[in-house]
Protein backbone atom coordinates (compact mmCIF):
# COMPACT_ATOMS: atom_id res chain seq x y z
CA UNK A 1 0.00 0.00 0.00
CA UNK A 2 1.61 3.24 -1.17
CA UNK A 3 1.14 6.33 1.01
CA UNK A 4 1.30 9.98 0.01
CA UNK A 5 1.76 12.83 2.51
CA UNK A 6 0.82 16.44 1.67
CA UNK A 7 1.99 19.21 4.03
CA UNK A 8 5.40 19.05 5.69
CA UNK A 9 5.16 21.79 8.29
CA UNK A 10 6.14 21.66 11.97
CA UNK A 11 3.96 18.63 12.63
CA UNK A 12 3.63 17.11 9.17
CA UNK A 13 7.38 16.81 8.68
CA UNK A 14 7.79 14.49 11.69
CA UNK A 15 4.54 12.62 11.04
CA UNK A 16 5.67 11.85 7.50
CA UNK A 17 9.14 10.86 8.69
CA UNK A 18 7.61 8.30 11.06
CA UNK A 19 5.64 6.79 8.19
CA UNK A 20 8.82 6.60 6.08
CA UNK A 21 10.65 4.83 8.92
CA UNK A 22 7.90 2.34 9.74
CA UNK A 23 6.07 1.60 6.46
CA UNK A 24 7.27 -1.20 4.20
CA UNK A 25 6.18 0.38 0.91
CA UNK A 26 6.75 3.64 -0.96
CA UNK A 27 5.94 6.93 0.76
CA UNK A 28 5.46 9.99 -1.45
CA UNK A 29 5.78 13.54 -0.12
CA UNK A 30 4.77 17.01 -1.31
CA UNK A 31 4.89 20.53 0.08
CA UNK A 32 4.99 23.92 -1.64
CA UNK A 33 8.29 24.57 0.17
CA UNK A 34 10.83 22.66 -1.91
CA UNK A 35 13.40 22.43 0.91
CA UNK A 36 10.94 20.49 3.06
CA UNK A 37 10.33 17.97 0.29
CA UNK A 38 14.09 17.56 -0.19
CA UNK A 39 14.50 16.94 3.54
CA UNK A 40 11.95 14.10 3.52
CA UNK A 41 13.46 12.72 0.32
CA UNK A 42 16.81 12.55 2.12
CA UNK A 43 15.12 10.36 4.73
CA UNK A 44 13.64 7.96 2.19
CA UNK A 45 10.45 9.54 0.86
CA UNK A 46 9.86 9.95 -2.88
CA UNK A 47 9.41 13.61 -3.85
CA UNK A 48 6.42 14.67 -5.92
CA UNK A 49 6.09 17.85 -7.94
CA UNK A 50 2.52 18.56 -6.88
CA UNK A 51 -0.50 17.12 -5.07
CA UNK A 52 -2.01 15.66 -8.23
CA UNK A 53 1.08 13.58 -9.00
CA UNK A 54 1.10 12.34 -5.41
CA UNK A 55 -2.60 11.46 -5.47
CA UNK A 56 -2.19 9.56 -8.73
CA UNK A 57 0.61 7.41 -7.31
CA UNK A 58 -0.60 6.83 -3.73
CA UNK A 59 -3.26 4.45 -2.46
CA UNK A 60 -3.64 6.41 0.78
CA UNK A 61 -3.45 10.22 0.65
CA UNK A 62 -2.74 12.04 3.92
CA UNK A 63 -3.01 15.82 4.24
CA UNK A 64 -1.73 18.03 7.05
CA UNK A 65 -2.19 21.68 6.09
CA UNK A 66 -3.00 24.83 8.10
CA UNK A 67 -6.58 25.97 7.40
CA UNK A 68 -9.98 25.06 5.99
CA UNK A 69 -9.29 26.86 2.72
CA UNK A 70 -6.04 24.91 2.28
CA UNK A 71 -7.74 21.55 2.81
CA UNK A 72 -10.49 22.49 0.40
CA UNK A 73 -7.88 23.51 -2.17
CA UNK A 74 -5.99 20.21 -1.78
CA UNK A 75 -9.04 18.02 -2.34
CA UNK A 76 -10.58 20.17 -5.05
CA UNK A 77 -7.22 20.01 -6.82
CA UNK A 78 -6.90 16.21 -6.73
CA UNK A 79 -10.59 15.36 -7.19
CA UNK A 80 -10.19 14.32 -10.82
CA UNK A 81 -7.68 11.58 -9.95
CA UNK A 82 -9.64 10.09 -7.03
CA UNK A 83 -11.57 6.85 -7.43
CA UNK A 84 -12.61 3.78 -5.48
CA UNK A 85 -9.02 2.62 -5.03
CA UNK A 86 -8.08 5.69 -2.93
CA UNK A 87 -8.46 6.51 0.75
CA UNK A 88 -8.02 10.09 1.96
CA UNK A 89 -7.05 11.01 5.53
CA UNK A 90 -7.11 14.68 6.44
CA UNK A 91 -5.18 15.30 9.66
CA UNK A 92 -5.48 19.10 9.58
CA UNK A 93 -7.43 21.03 12.20
CA UNK A 94 -10.24 22.83 10.38
CA UNK A 95 -13.92 23.68 10.75
CA UNK A 96 -15.87 20.42 11.20
CA UNK A 97 -18.59 21.60 8.80
CA UNK A 98 -16.00 22.21 6.08
CA UNK A 99 -14.53 18.75 6.63
CA UNK A 100 -17.96 17.15 6.27
CA UNK A 101 -18.48 19.09 3.04
CA UNK A 102 -15.10 17.87 1.71
CA UNK A 103 -15.85 14.28 2.78
CA UNK A 104 -19.06 14.32 0.70
CA UNK A 105 -17.20 15.76 -2.29
CA UNK A 106 -14.49 13.09 -2.06
CA UNK A 107 -16.93 10.22 -1.53
CA UNK A 108 -18.76 11.11 -4.76
CA UNK A 109 -15.64 9.96 -6.63
CA UNK A 110 -15.80 6.57 -4.94
CA UNK A 111 -12.84 7.35 -2.70
CA UNK A 112 -13.05 7.08 1.08
CA UNK A 113 -12.42 9.90 3.53
CA UNK A 114 -11.76 10.24 7.25
CA UNK A 115 -10.77 13.22 9.38
CA UNK A 116 -8.00 12.44 11.87
CA UNK A 117 -6.74 15.57 13.65
CA UNK A 118 -3.94 15.21 16.18
CA UNK A 119 -3.27 16.41 19.72
CA UNK A 120 0.03 17.11 21.50
CA UNK A 121 2.85 18.98 19.79
CA UNK A 122 6.20 18.63 18.02
CA UNK A 123 8.02 16.35 20.54
CA UNK A 124 5.15 13.83 20.38
CA UNK A 125 5.10 14.06 16.58
CA UNK A 126 8.83 13.24 16.52
CA UNK A 127 8.34 10.33 18.91
CA UNK A 128 5.28 8.98 17.08
CA UNK A 129 3.21 9.43 20.22
CA UNK A 130 0.46 11.77 19.09
CA UNK A 131 -3.16 11.44 20.11
CA UNK A 132 -5.42 11.04 17.08
CA UNK A 133 -9.20 11.59 16.93
CA UNK A 134 -10.93 9.97 13.96
CA UNK A 135 -14.21 10.78 12.25
CA UNK A 136 -15.45 8.41 9.54
CA UNK A 137 -16.77 4.95 8.77
CA UNK A 138 -15.82 2.22 11.24
CA UNK A 139 -14.53 -0.07 8.50
CA UNK A 140 -12.26 2.63 7.05
CA UNK A 141 -11.02 3.50 10.53
CA UNK A 142 -10.10 -0.12 11.22
CA UNK A 143 -8.28 -0.48 7.89
CA UNK A 144 -6.34 2.78 8.38
CA UNK A 145 -5.51 2.18 12.05
CA UNK A 146 -2.08 0.63 11.35
CA UNK A 147 -1.08 3.70 9.32
CA UNK A 148 -2.39 6.10 11.96
CA UNK A 149 -0.46 4.10 14.55
CA UNK A 150 2.81 4.99 12.81
CA UNK A 151 2.17 8.54 14.05
CA UNK A 152 0.22 8.14 17.27
CA UNK A 153 -0.02 5.80 20.23
CA UNK A 154 -3.54 6.83 21.29
CA UNK A 155 -6.03 6.61 18.42
CA UNK A 156 -9.78 6.74 18.96
CA UNK A 157 -12.78 6.88 16.61
CA UNK A 158 -15.25 9.54 17.70
CA UNK A 159 -18.04 8.85 15.18
CA UNK A 160 -18.90 9.80 11.62
CA UNK A 161 -17.12 12.33 9.39
CA UNK A 162 -16.39 15.58 11.22
CA UNK A 163 -16.60 14.11 14.73
CA UNK A 164 -12.83 13.75 15.05
CA UNK A 165 -12.56 17.48 14.45
CA UNK A 166 -15.33 18.29 16.92
CA UNK A 167 -13.36 16.41 19.58
CA UNK A 168 -10.10 18.14 18.59
CA UNK A 169 -11.74 21.56 18.93
CA UNK A 170 -13.21 20.60 22.32
CA UNK A 171 -9.79 19.37 23.44
CA UNK A 172 -7.96 22.52 22.40
CA UNK A 173 -10.63 24.75 23.88
CA UNK A 174 -10.13 23.00 27.22
CA UNK A 175 -6.35 23.35 26.90
CA UNK A 176 -6.74 27.06 26.12
CA UNK A 177 -8.82 27.64 29.25
CA UNK A 178 -6.41 25.64 31.42
CA UNK A 179 -3.61 27.71 29.90
CA UNK A 180 -5.39 30.96 30.68
CA UNK A 181 -5.93 29.86 34.27
CA UNK A 182 -2.24 28.97 34.53
CA UNK A 183 -1.25 32.33 33.03
CA UNK A 184 -3.36 34.34 35.47
CA UNK A 185 -2.44 32.44 38.65
CA UNK A 186 1.24 32.15 37.71
CA UNK A 187 1.45 35.91 37.19
CA UNK A 188 -0.42 36.54 40.46
CA UNK A 189 2.04 34.27 42.29
CA UNK A 190 4.94 36.08 40.65
CA UNK A 191 3.66 39.45 41.83
CA UNK A 192 3.87 38.03 45.33
CA UNK A 193 7.44 36.83 45.04
CA UNK A 194 6.86 33.19 44.04
CA UNK A 195 9.01 31.94 41.15
CA UNK A 196 7.60 30.03 38.19
CA UNK A 197 9.40 26.80 39.17
CA UNK A 198 8.25 27.01 42.80
CA UNK A 199 4.70 27.75 41.63
CA UNK A 200 4.75 24.70 39.33
CA UNK A 201 6.09 22.43 42.08
CA UNK A 202 3.47 23.63 44.55
CA UNK A 203 0.66 23.16 42.01
CA UNK A 204 1.85 19.58 41.41
CA UNK A 205 1.08 18.77 45.06
CA UNK A 206 -2.64 19.41 44.62
CA UNK A 207 -5.63 19.10 42.32
CA UNK A 208 -4.43 21.89 40.05
CA UNK A 209 -1.67 19.80 38.48
CA UNK A 210 -2.03 19.75 34.71
CA UNK A 211 -0.14 18.61 31.62
CA UNK A 212 0.16 22.14 30.23
CA UNK A 213 1.95 23.57 33.28
CA UNK A 214 4.12 20.48 33.68
CA UNK A 215 5.41 20.94 30.15
CA UNK A 216 5.55 24.73 29.90
CA UNK A 217 6.81 25.92 33.31
CA UNK A 218 10.48 25.70 32.34
CA UNK A 219 10.14 27.49 28.97
CA UNK A 220 8.00 30.23 30.57
CA UNK A 221 10.54 30.73 33.35
CA UNK A 222 13.34 31.01 30.77
CA UNK A 223 11.14 33.16 28.52
CA UNK A 224 11.87 30.66 25.78
CA UNK A 225 9.01 30.86 23.29
CA UNK A 226 10.53 28.55 20.67
CA UNK A 227 7.57 27.23 18.73
CA UNK A 228 6.24 23.74 19.28
CA UNK A 229 2.65 24.91 18.62
CA UNK A 230 2.17 28.50 17.57
CA UNK A 231 -0.01 31.28 18.94
CA UNK A 232 -1.57 31.73 15.50
CA UNK A 233 -2.48 28.05 15.21
CA UNK A 234 -4.11 27.98 18.64
CA UNK A 235 -5.88 31.25 17.84
CA UNK A 236 -7.34 29.55 14.76
CA UNK A 237 -8.63 26.66 16.89
CA UNK A 238 -10.08 29.01 19.51
CA UNK A 239 -12.00 30.84 16.80
CA UNK A 240 -13.24 27.57 15.30
CA UNK A 241 -14.52 26.69 18.77
CA UNK A 242 -16.41 29.96 19.02
CA UNK A 243 -17.99 29.38 15.59
CA UNK A 244 -18.95 25.82 16.52
CA UNK A 245 -20.48 26.99 19.81
CA UNK A 246 -22.47 29.65 17.95
CA UNK A 247 -23.77 27.01 15.52
CA UNK A 248 -24.92 24.97 18.54
CA UNK A 249 -26.48 27.95 20.35
CA UNK A 250 -24.02 27.58 23.23
CA UNK A 251 -22.48 30.49 25.15
CA UNK A 252 -18.89 29.84 26.28
CA UNK A 253 -17.81 32.86 28.38
CA UNK A 254 -14.52 31.23 29.41
CA UNK A 255 -13.55 30.64 25.80
CA UNK A 256 -14.64 34.16 24.85
CA UNK A 257 -12.09 35.48 27.32
CA UNK A 258 -9.43 33.16 25.88
CA UNK A 259 -10.30 34.51 22.44
CA UNK A 260 -9.68 38.05 23.70
CA UNK A 261 -6.23 37.03 25.02
CA UNK A 262 -5.30 35.39 21.72
CA UNK A 263 -6.52 38.36 19.69
CA UNK A 264 -4.27 40.59 21.79
CA UNK A 265 -1.32 38.19 21.39
CA UNK A 266 -1.70 38.34 17.62
CA UNK A 267 -2.01 42.13 17.73
CA UNK A 268 1.25 42.31 19.70
CA UNK A 269 3.08 40.24 17.10
CA UNK A 270 3.39 36.96 19.02
CA UNK A 271 1.71 34.88 16.29
CA UNK A 272 4.77 32.84 15.28
CA UNK A 273 5.89 32.21 18.87
CA UNK A 274 4.90 29.19 20.94
CA UNK A 275 1.39 29.43 22.34
CA UNK A 276 2.74 29.70 25.88
CA UNK A 277 3.73 33.26 24.87
CA UNK A 278 0.17 34.28 25.80
CA UNK A 279 1.49 34.59 29.36
CA UNK A 280 3.05 37.87 28.22
CA UNK A 281 -0.40 39.32 27.52
CA UNK A 282 -1.46 38.63 31.10
CA UNK A 283 1.90 39.48 32.67
CA UNK A 284 2.22 42.83 30.93
CA UNK A 285 -1.39 43.81 31.59
CA UNK A 286 -2.20 44.22 27.90
C-alpha positions as CSV (number, residue, x, y, z in Angstrom):
1,X,0.0,0.0,0.0
2,X,1.6,3.2,-1.2
3,X,1.1,6.3,1.0
4,X,1.3,10.0,0.0
5,X,1.8,12.8,2.5
6,X,0.8,16.4,1.7
7,X,2.0,19.2,4.0
8,X,5.4,19.0,5.7
9,X,5.2,21.8,8.3
10,X,6.1,21.7,12.0
11,X,4.0,18.6,12.6
12,X,3.6,17.1,9.2
13,X,7.4,16.8,8.7
14,X,7.8,14.5,11.7
15,X,4.5,12.6,11.0
16,X,5.7,11.8,7.5
17,X,9.1,10.9,8.7
18,X,7.6,8.3,11.1
19,X,5.6,6.8,8.2
20,X,8.8,6.6,6.1
21,X,10.7,4.8,8.9
22,X,7.9,2.3,9.7
23,X,6.1,1.6,6.5
24,X,7.3,-1.2,4.2
25,X,6.2,0.4,0.9
26,X,6.7,3.6,-1.0
27,X,5.9,6.9,0.8
28,X,5.5,10.0,-1.4
29,X,5.8,13.5,-0.1
30,X,4.8,17.0,-1.3
31,X,4.9,20.5,0.1
32,X,5.0,23.9,-1.6
33,X,8.3,24.6,0.2
34,X,10.8,22.7,-1.9
35,X,13.4,22.4,0.9
36,X,10.9,20.5,3.1
37,X,10.3,18.0,0.3
38,X,14.1,17.6,-0.2
39,X,14.5,16.9,3.5
40,X,12.0,14.1,3.5
41,X,13.5,12.7,0.3
42,X,16.8,12.5,2.1
43,X,15.1,10.4,4.7
44,X,13.6,8.0,2.2
45,X,10.4,9.5,0.9
46,X,9.9,10.0,-2.9
47,X,9.4,13.6,-3.8
48,X,6.4,14.7,-5.9
49,X,6.1,17.9,-7.9
50,X,2.5,18.6,-6.9
51,X,-0.5,17.1,-5.1
52,X,-2.0,15.7,-8.2
53,X,1.1,13.6,-9.0
54,X,1.1,12.3,-5.4
55,X,-2.6,11.5,-5.5
56,X,-2.2,9.6,-8.7
57,X,0.6,7.4,-7.3
58,X,-0.6,6.8,-3.7
59,X,-3.3,4.4,-2.5
60,X,-3.6,6.4,0.8
61,X,-3.5,10.2,0.7
62,X,-2.7,12.0,3.9
63,X,-3.0,15.8,4.2
64,X,-1.7,18.0,7.1
65,X,-2.2,21.7,6.1
66,X,-3.0,24.8,8.1
67,X,-6.6,26.0,7.4
68,X,-10.0,25.1,6.0
69,X,-9.3,26.9,2.7
70,X,-6.0,24.9,2.3
71,X,-7.7,21.5,2.8
72,X,-10.5,22.5,0.4
73,X,-7.9,23.5,-2.2
74,X,-6.0,20.2,-1.8
75,X,-9.0,18.0,-2.3
76,X,-10.6,20.2,-5.1
77,X,-7.2,20.0,-6.8
78,X,-6.9,16.2,-6.7
79,X,-10.6,15.4,-7.2
80,X,-10.2,14.3,-10.8
81,X,-7.7,11.6,-10.0
82,X,-9.6,10.1,-7.0
83,X,-11.6,6.8,-7.4
84,X,-12.6,3.8,-5.5
85,X,-9.0,2.6,-5.0
86,X,-8.1,5.7,-2.9
87,X,-8.5,6.5,0.8
88,X,-8.0,10.1,2.0
89,X,-7.0,11.0,5.5
90,X,-7.1,14.7,6.4
91,X,-5.2,15.3,9.7
92,X,-5.5,19.1,9.6
93,X,-7.4,21.0,12.2
94,X,-10.2,22.8,10.4
95,X,-13.9,23.7,10.8
96,X,-15.9,20.4,11.2
97,X,-18.6,21.6,8.8
98,X,-16.0,22.2,6.1
99,X,-14.5,18.7,6.6
100,X,-18.0,17.2,6.3
101,X,-18.5,19.1,3.0
102,X,-15.1,17.9,1.7
103,X,-15.9,14.3,2.8
104,X,-19.1,14.3,0.7
105,X,-17.2,15.8,-2.3
106,X,-14.5,13.1,-2.1
107,X,-16.9,10.2,-1.5
108,X,-18.8,11.1,-4.8
109,X,-15.6,10.0,-6.6
110,X,-15.8,6.6,-4.9
111,X,-12.8,7.4,-2.7
112,X,-13.1,7.1,1.1
113,X,-12.4,9.9,3.5
114,X,-11.8,10.2,7.2
115,X,-10.8,13.2,9.4
116,X,-8.0,12.4,11.9
117,X,-6.7,15.6,13.7
118,X,-3.9,15.2,16.2
119,X,-3.3,16.4,19.7
120,X,0.0,17.1,21.5
121,X,2.9,19.0,19.8
122,X,6.2,18.6,18.0
123,X,8.0,16.4,20.5
124,X,5.2,13.8,20.4
125,X,5.1,14.1,16.6
126,X,8.8,13.2,16.5
127,X,8.3,10.3,18.9
128,X,5.3,9.0,17.1
129,X,3.2,9.4,20.2
130,X,0.5,11.8,19.1
131,X,-3.2,11.4,20.1
132,X,-5.4,11.0,17.1
133,X,-9.2,11.6,16.9
134,X,-10.9,10.0,14.0
135,X,-14.2,10.8,12.2
136,X,-15.4,8.4,9.5
137,X,-16.8,4.9,8.8
138,X,-15.8,2.2,11.2
139,X,-14.5,-0.1,8.5
140,X,-12.3,2.6,7.1
141,X,-11.0,3.5,10.5
142,X,-10.1,-0.1,11.2
143,X,-8.3,-0.5,7.9
144,X,-6.3,2.8,8.4
145,X,-5.5,2.2,12.1
146,X,-2.1,0.6,11.3
147,X,-1.1,3.7,9.3
148,X,-2.4,6.1,12.0
149,X,-0.5,4.1,14.5
150,X,2.8,5.0,12.8
151,X,2.2,8.5,14.0
152,X,0.2,8.1,17.3
153,X,0.0,5.8,20.2
154,X,-3.5,6.8,21.3
155,X,-6.0,6.6,18.4
156,X,-9.8,6.7,19.0
157,X,-12.8,6.9,16.6
158,X,-15.3,9.5,17.7
159,X,-18.0,8.8,15.2
160,X,-18.9,9.8,11.6
161,X,-17.1,12.3,9.4
162,X,-16.4,15.6,11.2
163,X,-16.6,14.1,14.7
164,X,-12.8,13.7,15.0
165,X,-12.6,17.5,14.5
166,X,-15.3,18.3,16.9
167,X,-13.4,16.4,19.6
168,X,-10.1,18.1,18.6
169,X,-11.7,21.6,18.9
170,X,-13.2,20.6,22.3
171,X,-9.8,19.4,23.4
172,X,-8.0,22.5,22.4
173,X,-10.6,24.8,23.9
174,X,-10.1,23.0,27.2
175,X,-6.3,23.4,26.9
176,X,-6.7,27.1,26.1
177,X,-8.8,27.6,29.2
178,X,-6.4,25.6,31.4
179,X,-3.6,27.7,29.9
180,X,-5.4,31.0,30.7
181,X,-5.9,29.9,34.3
182,X,-2.2,29.0,34.5
183,X,-1.3,32.3,33.0
184,X,-3.4,34.3,35.5
185,X,-2.4,32.4,38.6
186,X,1.2,32.1,37.7
187,X,1.4,35.9,37.2
188,X,-0.4,36.5,40.5
189,X,2.0,34.3,42.3
190,X,4.9,36.1,40.6
191,X,3.7,39.5,41.8
192,X,3.9,38.0,45.3
193,X,7.4,36.8,45.0
194,X,6.9,33.2,44.0
195,X,9.0,31.9,41.1
196,X,7.6,30.0,38.2
197,X,9.4,26.8,39.2
198,X,8.3,27.0,42.8
199,X,4.7,27.7,41.6
200,X,4.7,24.7,39.3
201,X,6.1,22.4,42.1
202,X,3.5,23.6,44.5
203,X,0.7,23.2,42.0
204,X,1.9,19.6,41.4
205,X,1.1,18.8,45.1
206,X,-2.6,19.4,44.6
207,X,-5.6,19.1,42.3
208,X,-4.4,21.9,40.1
209,X,-1.7,19.8,38.5
210,X,-2.0,19.7,34.7
211,X,-0.1,18.6,31.6
212,X,0.2,22.1,30.2
213,X,1.9,23.6,33.3
214,X,4.1,20.5,33.7
215,X,5.4,20.9,30.1
216,X,5.6,24.7,29.9
217,X,6.8,25.9,33.3
218,X,10.5,25.7,32.3
219,X,10.1,27.5,29.0
220,X,8.0,30.2,30.6
221,X,10.5,30.7,33.4
222,X,13.3,31.0,30.8
223,X,11.1,33.2,28.5
224,X,11.9,30.7,25.8
225,X,9.0,30.9,23.3
226,X,10.5,28.5,20.7
227,X,7.6,27.2,18.7
228,X,6.2,23.7,19.3
229,X,2.6,24.9,18.6
230,X,2.2,28.5,17.6
231,X,0.0,31.3,18.9
232,X,-1.6,31.7,15.5
233,X,-2.5,28.1,15.2
234,X,-4.1,28.0,18.6
235,X,-5.9,31.3,17.8
236,X,-7.3,29.5,14.8
237,X,-8.6,26.7,16.9
238,X,-10.1,29.0,19.5
239,X,-12.0,30.8,16.8
240,X,-13.2,27.6,15.3
241,X,-14.5,26.7,18.8
242,X,-16.4,30.0,19.0
243,X,-18.0,29.4,15.6
244,X,-19.0,25.8,16.5
245,X,-20.5,27.0,19.8
246,X,-22.5,29.6,18.0
247,X,-23.8,27.0,15.5
248,X,-24.9,25.0,18.5
249,X,-26.5,27.9,20.3
250,X,-24.0,27.6,23.2
251,X,-22.5,30.5,25.1
252,X,-18.9,29.8,26.3
253,X,-17.8,32.9,28.4
254,X,-14.5,31.2,29.4
255,X,-13.6,30.6,25.8
256,X,-14.6,34.2,24.8
257,X,-12.1,35.5,27.3
258,X,-9.4,33.2,25.9
259,X,-10.3,34.5,22.4
260,X,-9.7,38.0,23.7
261,X,-6.2,37.0,25.0
262,X,-5.3,35.4,21.7
263,X,-6.5,38.4,19.7
264,X,-4.3,40.6,21.8
265,X,-1.3,38.2,21.4
266,X,-1.7,38.3,17.6
267,X,-2.0,42.1,17.7
268,X,1.3,42.3,19.7
269,X,3.1,40.2,17.1
270,X,3.4,37.0,19.0
271,X,1.7,34.9,16.3
272,X,4.8,32.8,15.3
273,X,5.9,32.2,18.9
274,X,4.9,29.2,20.9
275,X,1.4,29.4,22.3
276,X,2.7,29.7,25.9
277,X,3.7,33.3,24.9
278,X,0.2,34.3,25.8
279,X,1.5,34.6,29.4
280,X,3.1,37.9,28.2
281,X,-0.4,39.3,27.5
282,X,-1.5,38.6,31.1
283,X,1.9,39.5,32.7
284,X,2.2,42.8,30.9
285,X,-1.4,43.8,31.6
286,X,-2.2,44.2,27.9
